[in-house]
Amino acid sequence: MACYEQIYRAGPTIRSPLFELAPRVRFLDEPLALDEFLARWSSELDIRAAGWTDAYLAAFAAASGCRLVAFDGDFACYPALEFLHLKA
């Protein structure tokens, strides 16, 4: 069986050995406050169609109390988001 088939069948319960090497990386359930962040930011910011994925990721991180790490500097526009902008 191919590796991706094992991952697909295991779903979110899979635990990769790579994640064991990075103890600060973990799977999270969708936080309860996610909708509050999305509602606030959708009224405060000009989120266009392509921006909803970024808004969801930012809201997920903020509502979970996690830092979002990305190469995309556009995440800096979200207030209350702990964001680390990686440079290529």
Sequence and secondary structure as in RCSB ss.txt:
>XXXX:A:sequence
MACYEQIYRAGPTIRSPLFELAPRVRFLDEPLALDEFLARWSSELDIRAAGWTDAYLAAFAAASGCRLVAFDGDF
ACYPALEFLHLKA
>XXXX:A:secstr
  HHHHHHHHGGG   HHHHH TT       TTHHHHHHHHHHHS   GGGHHHHHHHHHHHHHT  EEES GGG
GGSTT  EEE   
